[in-house]
Amino acid sequence: METLKSIEIENEKVYLKKDFFGWRTIEPLKNPETGEWILKNLWSKKGLAMLVFVIVILSLFYLAFQEQINNYKKVMENPCSFCKDCFVRTNTLTNNKYPLSLGGED
């Protein structure tokens, strides 16, 4: 049961919206009558705060994803540089069925 009305007060349009709690004023980003963007509402306190919040959240997601991708690339380039006893652990995991050597050692 949401309705939207516009009234003109002192040559300025004020938009009213009726919701569950009654009527309240709103500042839409688009003019409901013409469909044109109202840029002053985008740069108002609420619009700017929401825009900054969305940009910060998206930036944090991007940085976290990039960090994971970079870590995976480093590990895939040289897996044994990330553990001191890579051959011993691998040999232990395979229950010494396949003895490993470091090349040149027998």
BATIGU-651625 format. One record per residue (C-alpha): residue number from 1; residue in one letter; x, y, z. Coordinates in pm, whole numbers, plus 50000, padded with zeros to 5 digits. Layout:
BEGIN
[NUM,"A",[X,Y,Z]],
...
***
This chain:
BEGIN
[1,"M",[50000,50000,50000]],
[2,"E",[50268,50248,49902]],
[3,"T",[50161,50562,49721]],
[4,"L",[50364,50859,49607]],
[5,"K",[50240,51218,49582]],
[6,"S",[50410,51541,49495]],
[7,"I",[50310,51883,49620]],
[8,"E",[50457,52221,49539]],
[9,"I",[50559,52450,49822]],
[10,"E",[50723,52785,49743]],
[11,"N",[50806,52680,49386]],
[12,"E",[50976,52361,49502]],
[13,"K",[50839,52011,49466]],
[14,"V",[50814,51799,49778]],
[15,"Y",[50753,51427,49741]],
[16,"L",[50543,51243,49996]],
[17,"K",[50525,50869,50033]],
[18,"K",[50266,50677,50229]],
[19,"D",[50378,50359,50393]],
[20,"F",[50273,50149,50690]],
[21,"F",[50347,50423,50945]],
[22,"G",[50191,50713,50755]],
[23,"W",[50314,50989,50527]],
[24,"R",[50679,51093,50509]],
[25,"T",[50891,51311,50283]],
[26,"I",[51137,51148,50047]],
[27,"E",[51411,51269,49817]],
[28,"P",[51403,51039,49513]],
[29,"L",[51705,51002,49285]],
[30,"K",[51478,51006,48979]],
[31,"N",[51185,51234,48918]],
[32,"P",[50886,50996,48920]],
[33,"E",[50694,51210,48672]],
[34,"T",[50959,51268,48405]],
[35,"G",[51214,50994,48479]],
[36,"E",[51502,51246,48486]],
[37,"W",[51780,51215,48741]],
[38,"I",[51781,51465,49027]],
[39,"L",[52152,51506,49089]],
[40,"K",[52119,51729,49394]],
[41,"N",[51955,51439,49580]],
[42,"L",[52242,51208,49485]],
[43,"W",[52494,51445,49638]],
[44,"S",[52289,51511,49949]],
[45,"K",[52400,51369,50282]],
[46,"K",[52209,51042,50250]],
[47,"G",[52291,50982,49885]],
[48,"L",[52660,51063,49920]],
[49,"A",[52694,50853,50234]],
[50,"M",[52530,50556,50060]],
[51,"L",[52750,50600,49753]],
[52,"V",[53068,50611,49962]],
[53,"F",[52954,50308,50164]],
[54,"V",[52889,50102,49850]],
[55,"I",[53224,50202,49698]],
[56,"V",[53412,50110,50017]],
[57,"I",[53241,49770,50046]],
[58,"L",[53306,49687,49680]],
[59,"S",[53669,49798,49713]],
[60,"L",[53720,49576,50016]],
[61,"F",[53571,49277,49833]],
[62,"Y",[53799,49344,49535]],
[63,"L",[54112,49375,49752]],
[64,"A",[54032,49056,49945]],
[65,"F",[53971,48864,49623]],
[66,"Q",[54293,48996,49465]],
[67,"E",[54493,48898,49775]],
[68,"Q",[54365,48542,49755]],
[69,"I",[54440,48519,49384]],
[70,"N",[54795,48651,49437]],
[71,"N",[54854,48397,49716]],
[72,"Y",[54735,48112,49496]],
[73,"K",[54966,48227,49214]],
[74,"K",[55268,48238,49449]],
[75,"V",[55197,47889,49579]],
[76,"M",[55148,47748,49231]],
[77,"E",[55481,47894,49111]],
[78,"N",[55684,47717,49380]],
[79,"P",[55483,47505,49625]],
[80,"C",[55784,47383,49823]],
[81,"S",[55893,47735,49918]],
[82,"F",[55597,47756,50155]],
[83,"C",[55704,47471,50380]],
[84,"K",[56047,47384,50521]],
[85,"D",[56013,47009,50502]],
[86,"C",[55795,46966,50196]],
[87,"F",[55951,46636,50084]],
[88,"V",[55943,46486,50433]],
[89,"R",[55576,46577,50482]],
[90,"T",[55481,46444,50140]],
[91,"N",[55670,46124,50208]],
[92,"T",[55500,46091,50547]],
[93,"L",[55157,46145,50392]],
[94,"T",[55213,45872,50139]],
[95,"N",[55321,45635,50420]],
[96,"N",[55670,45599,50273]],
[97,"K",[55531,45399,49980]],
[98,"Y",[55705,45623,49730]],
[99,"P",[56036,45745,49869]],
[100,"L",[56125,46090,49746]],
[101,"S",[56467,46235,49683]],
[102,"L",[56589,46586,49622]],
[103,"G",[56742,46502,49285]],
[104,"G",[57094,46364,49269]],
[105,"E",[57058,46204,49612]],
[106,"D",[56993,45835,49640]],
***
